[in-house]
Amino acid sequence: MSEKRVHSAFEDDLLILPLASLLPTKQVTDVIRNSPNYKAIACSIEEVGVIEPLIVYRNPDQRDRYLLLDGSLKRDILLAKGETETECLLATDDEAFTYNKRVSRLAIVQEHFMILRAIERGVSEQRIAKALNVDIAHIKRRRLMLRGICSQAVDLLRDKSVNPVTFDVLRKMKPVRQAEACQLMVSASYYSSAYAKALLAATKDSERVRPARLAQPTVVTSADLALMERELKDVQKSMKAIEASYGRDMLDLVIAARYVARLLANPKIAKYLDDNHPEIAKEFEAVVSAVLSEPVNRPISQTGSSSHEAVTS
């Protein structure tokens, strides 16, 4: 059997290209420049430089210009800084969406380990916060995010898009229950804090770090009772008004449905609707069937094609 060759999506070597020779696939507007994502990239480039090279299509045009597949914001930031050239990675095809499909976005757990590794190498929390354009409190929360979380739970959520608050909820469970809860999240592909809180609510006191607090009974005051009585009277008035008009409205609806059914019984009208407005014909059929509780049949036209037939009154 012949082996299939897997073609690389990018060239092996980086290329230094002038920024002016890169043709972006999207325009960077003032709205984008004021966005948090743009400011975060700008701060990162200012602090540590360009980490991920720009992605361009490897075949230049007659003017030696390259199609910029990914990195329009970086190009705009570098031009604003007065840079004239940058490192680029050459893609083997010119489809801009292909590169993004091959990128694995950084999960929150991976971000946590990245921050710890940077701190271990001597990078201060202040510099990390400045590079990511976030408050230093954000970095501190990310650094302590997995404290109290068992290793099995970390492994299960390592590459998942998890809400950071989810870890605060998991921390209230014992390790065995943490692993069970994470396994349920993975099975459901749902990692929100609301789901984690629901799992916590279903957790026994013996599987919690601290027993659940008993909710204090709500005290209903005389003012609350008066308010509820007033709201109940308003609801009763609305119900009476609806009951008074319900019979008349239903009669009007049935008469209108009968009329629509007669229109659909006309082969010329039915054929016109089928040829020009099939979506309206479909809605008419649904209205007649729902109101009259009878199916709508199609009459046979002169050409042999079927059209709408009315429900006989």
C-alpha positions as CSV (number, residue, x, y, z in Angstrom):
1,M,0.0,0.0,0.0
2,S,1.3,3.4,-0.9
3,E,1.7,5.8,2.0
4,K,-0.2,9.2,1.8
5,R,2.0,12.2,2.2
6,V,0.8,14.9,4.6
7,H,1.6,18.3,3.2
8,S,2.8,20.9,5.6
9,A,0.5,24.0,5.9
10,F,3.5,26.3,6.4
11,E,7.1,26.7,5.2
12,D,9.8,25.6,7.6
13,D,11.8,28.9,7.6
14,L,10.6,32.4,8.6
15,L,11.0,35.3,6.2
16,I,11.8,38.9,7.0
17,L,9.4,41.0,4.9
18,P,8.6,44.8,4.7
19,L,5.4,45.7,6.3
20,A,4.4,47.7,3.2
21,S,4.5,44.6,1.1
22,L,1.8,42.8,3.3
23,L,-1.7,43.1,2.0
24,P,-4.2,42.7,4.9
25,T,-7.4,40.8,4.3
26,K,-9.4,43.1,6.6
27,Q,-9.4,46.8,7.4
28,V,-8.4,48.0,10.9
29,T,-10.8,50.7,11.8
30,D,-10.7,53.2,14.7
31,V,-13.3,51.1,16.5
32,I,-11.0,48.1,16.4
33,R,-8.1,50.2,17.5
34,N,-10.1,51.1,20.7
35,S,-11.1,47.5,21.4
36,P,-9.6,45.6,24.4
37,N,-8.1,43.0,22.1
38,Y,-6.2,45.5,20.1
39,K,-4.9,47.3,23.2
40,A,-3.8,43.9,24.7
41,I,-1.8,43.0,21.6
42,A,-0.3,46.5,21.5
43,C,0.9,46.2,25.1
44,S,2.3,42.7,24.5
45,I,4.3,43.9,21.5
46,E,5.5,46.9,23.4
47,E,6.6,44.8,26.4
48,V,8.0,41.5,24.8
49,G,7.8,42.1,21.0
50,V,6.0,40.0,18.4
51,I,5.7,36.4,19.7
52,E,3.7,34.8,16.9
53,P,4.9,35.8,13.5
54,L,2.5,37.2,10.9
55,I,1.1,34.6,8.4
56,V,1.3,35.4,4.7
57,Y,0.7,33.5,1.5
58,R,4.0,32.3,0.1
59,N,3.4,33.3,-3.5
60,P,3.9,37.1,-4.0
61,D,2.2,39.1,-6.8
62,Q,4.1,40.9,-9.6
63,R,4.9,43.7,-7.2
64,D,6.3,41.4,-4.6
65,R,3.4,41.9,-2.3
66,Y,2.2,39.1,0.0
67,L,-1.4,38.4,1.1
68,L,-1.6,38.8,4.9
69,L,-3.7,35.9,6.2
70,D,-3.4,36.5,9.9
71,G,-1.9,39.4,11.8
72,S,-3.7,42.5,10.5
73,L,-3.7,44.0,14.0
74,K,0.0,43.3,14.6
75,R,0.8,44.9,11.2
76,D,-1.2,48.0,12.1
77,I,0.5,48.2,15.5
78,L,4.0,47.8,14.1
79,L,3.4,50.5,11.5
80,A,2.2,52.8,14.2
81,K,5.4,52.1,16.1
82,G,7.4,53.1,13.1
83,E,8.6,49.6,12.3
84,T,9.3,48.8,8.6
85,E,9.7,45.0,8.6
86,T,8.8,41.9,10.6
87,E,9.1,38.1,10.6
88,C,6.5,36.2,8.7
89,L,5.5,32.6,8.4
90,L,4.7,31.5,4.8
91,A,1.5,29.5,4.4
92,T,1.1,27.1,1.5
93,D,-2.5,28.1,0.6
94,D,-4.2,31.4,0.4
95,E,-7.3,30.7,2.5
96,A,-7.4,33.0,5.5
97,F,-9.7,30.8,7.5
98,T,-7.4,27.8,7.2
99,Y,-4.8,29.2,9.6
100,N,-7.3,30.0,12.3
101,K,-8.6,26.5,12.1
102,R,-5.2,25.1,12.8
103,V,-4.6,27.3,15.9
104,S,-5.2,25.8,19.3
105,R,-6.4,28.7,21.5
106,L,-4.8,28.9,25.0
107,A,-7.1,27.4,27.6
108,I,-7.4,29.0,31.0
109,V,-5.5,26.2,32.8
110,Q,-2.7,26.5,30.3
111,E,-2.7,30.3,30.9
112,H,-2.3,29.5,34.6
113,F,0.8,27.3,34.0
114,M,2.2,29.9,31.6
115,I,2.0,32.6,34.2
116,L,3.6,30.3,36.9
117,R,6.4,29.4,34.5
118,A,7.1,33.1,33.7
119,I,7.2,34.0,37.4
120,E,9.6,31.1,38.0
121,R,11.9,32.5,35.4
122,G,12.0,35.8,37.1
123,V,9.3,37.8,35.3
124,S,7.4,40.0,37.7
125,E,3.6,40.0,38.0
126,Q,3.6,43.7,37.1
127,R,5.4,43.0,33.8
128,I,3.1,40.1,32.9
129,A,0.0,42.3,33.7
130,K,1.4,45.1,31.5
131,A,2.2,42.7,28.7
132,L,-1.3,41.3,28.7
133,N,-2.9,44.7,29.3
134,V,-4.7,43.5,32.5
135,D,-4.8,44.6,36.1
136,I,-2.3,43.0,38.4
137,A,-5.1,41.6,40.5
138,H,-6.1,39.5,37.4
139,I,-2.7,37.9,37.3
140,K,-2.8,37.2,41.0
141,R,-6.2,35.5,40.6
142,R,-4.9,33.4,37.7
143,R,-1.8,32.4,39.6
144,L,-3.9,31.1,42.6
145,M,-6.7,29.7,40.4
146,L,-5.9,26.0,40.9
147,R,-5.1,26.2,44.6
148,G,-7.3,23.5,46.3
149,I,-8.1,21.8,43.0
150,C,-7.1,18.1,42.8
151,S,-4.7,17.0,40.0
152,Q,-7.3,14.7,38.4
153,A,-9.7,17.7,38.0
154,V,-6.8,19.8,36.5
155,D,-6.0,17.0,34.0
156,L,-9.7,16.8,32.9
157,L,-10.0,20.5,32.4
158,R,-6.5,21.2,31.1
159,D,-7.4,22.0,27.5
160,K,-11.0,23.1,28.1
161,S,-12.6,26.5,27.9
162,V,-13.6,26.9,31.5
163,N,-15.1,29.8,33.3
164,P,-12.7,30.9,36.0
165,V,-15.5,31.1,38.6
166,T,-16.0,27.3,38.0
167,F,-12.8,26.7,39.9
168,D,-14.1,28.7,42.9
169,V,-17.1,26.4,43.0
170,L,-15.0,23.2,42.6
171,R,-12.8,24.4,45.5
172,K,-15.8,23.9,47.8
173,M,-15.9,20.2,47.0
174,K,-13.6,17.4,48.2
175,P,-11.1,16.0,45.7
176,V,-13.1,12.9,44.8
177,R,-16.2,14.9,44.2
178,Q,-14.2,17.5,42.2
179,A,-13.1,14.7,39.8
180,E,-16.7,13.4,39.5
181,A,-18.0,16.9,38.8
182,C,-15.3,17.6,36.2
183,Q,-16.0,14.2,34.5
184,L,-19.7,15.3,34.2
185,M,-18.6,18.6,32.7
186,V,-16.5,16.9,30.1
187,S,-19.3,14.4,29.3
188,A,-21.7,17.3,28.8
189,S,-19.1,19.6,27.1
190,Y,-20.4,22.3,29.4
191,Y,-18.0,24.2,31.8
192,S,-20.0,27.2,33.0
193,S,-20.1,28.3,36.6
194,A,-23.9,27.9,36.6
195,Y,-23.4,24.1,35.9
196,A,-20.7,23.9,38.5
197,K,-23.1,25.5,41.1
198,A,-25.8,23.0,40.1
199,L,-23.4,20.1,40.7
200,L,-22.4,21.7,44.1
201,A,-26.0,21.9,45.1
202,A,-26.4,18.2,44.4
203,T,-23.3,17.4,46.4
204,K,-23.7,15.7,49.8
205,D,-22.4,17.4,52.9
206,S,-19.9,14.5,53.3
207,E,-18.4,15.4,49.9
208,R,-18.1,19.1,50.6
209,V,-15.3,20.9,52.3
210,R,-17.8,22.7,54.5
211,P,-21.4,21.6,55.0
212,A,-24.1,23.5,53.1
213,R,-25.6,26.4,55.0
214,L,-29.3,26.1,55.8
215,A,-31.2,28.9,54.2
216,Q,-33.0,31.2,56.7
217,P,-36.8,31.2,56.2
218,T,-38.0,34.3,54.6
219,V,-40.1,36.6,56.8
220,V,-43.2,38.0,55.1
221,T,-44.2,41.3,56.4
222,S,-47.6,43.0,56.2
223,A,-46.3,45.3,53.5
224,D,-45.3,42.3,51.4
225,L,-48.8,40.8,51.8
226,A,-50.4,44.0,50.8
227,L,-48.2,44.2,47.7
228,M,-49.0,40.6,46.7
229,E,-52.7,41.2,47.2
230,R,-52.6,44.2,44.9
231,E,-50.6,42.3,42.3
232,L,-53.1,39.4,42.5
233,K,-56.1,41.8,41.9
234,D,-54.3,43.2,38.8
235,V,-53.7,39.7,37.4
236,Q,-57.4,38.9,38.0
237,K,-58.5,42.0,36.1
238,S,-56.2,41.1,33.2
239,M,-57.6,37.6,33.1
240,K,-61.2,38.9,33.0
241,A,-60.3,41.2,30.1
242,I,-58.7,38.3,28.2
243,E,-61.7,36.0,28.9
244,A,-64.1,38.7,27.6
245,S,-62.2,39.1,24.3
246,Y,-61.2,35.4,23.9
247,G,-64.4,34.2,22.3
248,R,-64.6,37.1,19.8
249,D,-60.9,36.7,18.9
250,M,-61.3,33.0,18.3
251,L,-64.4,33.5,16.1
252,D,-62.5,36.1,14.0
253,L,-59.6,33.7,13.7
254,V,-61.7,30.8,12.5
255,I,-63.5,33.0,9.9
256,A,-60.1,34.3,8.7
257,A,-58.8,30.7,8.5
258,R,-61.8,29.6,6.5
259,Y,-61.2,32.5,4.1
260,V,-57.6,31.6,3.6
261,A,-58.6,28.0,3.0
262,R,-60.9,29.1,0.3
263,L,-58.2,31.1,-1.3
264,L,-55.9,28.1,-1.3
265,A,-58.6,26.1,-2.9
266,N,-58.3,28.3,-6.0
267,P,-55.8,26.5,-8.3
268,K,-54.7,29.8,-9.9
269,I,-54.0,31.4,-6.5
270,A,-52.3,28.3,-5.2
271,K,-50.1,28.0,-8.3
272,Y,-49.1,31.7,-8.1
273,L,-48.2,31.3,-4.4
274,D,-46.2,28.1,-5.2
275,D,-44.3,29.7,-8.0
276,N,-43.6,33.1,-6.5
277,H,-44.1,33.0,-2.7
278,P,-43.8,29.4,-1.5
279,E,-42.9,30.5,2.0
280,I,-46.2,32.4,2.3
281,A,-48.1,29.4,1.0
282,K,-46.4,27.2,3.6
283,E,-47.4,29.6,6.4
284,F,-51.0,29.8,5.1
285,E,-51.2,26.0,5.2
286,A,-49.8,26.0,8.8
287,V,-52.4,28.6,10.0
288,V,-55.3,26.7,8.4
289,S,-54.2,23.3,9.8
290,A,-53.6,24.7,13.3
291,V,-56.9,26.7,13.5
292,L,-59.2,24.3,11.8
293,S,-57.4,21.1,12.9
294,E,-57.8,19.8,9.4
295,P,-55.1,19.0,6.8
296,V,-54.7,21.1,3.8
297,N,-54.7,19.1,0.5
298,R,-53.4,20.3,-2.8
299,P,-55.7,20.4,-5.8
300,I,-54.6,18.9,-9.2
301,S,-53.8,21.7,-11.7
302,Q,-54.3,21.4,-15.4
303,T,-50.6,20.6,-15.9
304,G,-50.8,17.7,-13.5
305,S,-48.8,19.4,-10.8
306,S,-50.3,19.6,-7.3
307,S,-51.4,22.8,-5.7
308,H,-53.2,23.8,-2.5
309,E,-56.7,22.6,-1.9
310,A,-59.0,24.3,0.6
311,V,-60.5,22.7,3.7
312,T,-64.2,22.5,3.0
313,S,-66.4,24.4,5.3
